[in-house]
């Protein structure tokens, strides 16, 4: 069963000056019959009533490594639109 844990939140503005609320989640899912966990990330953006999200499960088996990635995503206020490109560069 996949688990989703909120790690960071950030508030920023879009290029048009609108308020944007970002949430960065750790995704974890047991693999190999529960002997290990696979980790991924999800980014959710809220702009008024609009919600956009993107997720990339199964990036790594190392918990500390995925937390470092989530820290970097939050520090750079990466949006769901840019998540896949950043993850590909990080891998």
Secondary structure, DSSP 4 states (H G I P E B T S, - for coil): --EEEEEEEEEEE-TTS-EEEEEEEEEEEEEGGGTEEEEEEEEEEEETTEEEEEEEEEEES-HHHHHHHHHHHHHTT--HHHHHHHHHHH-
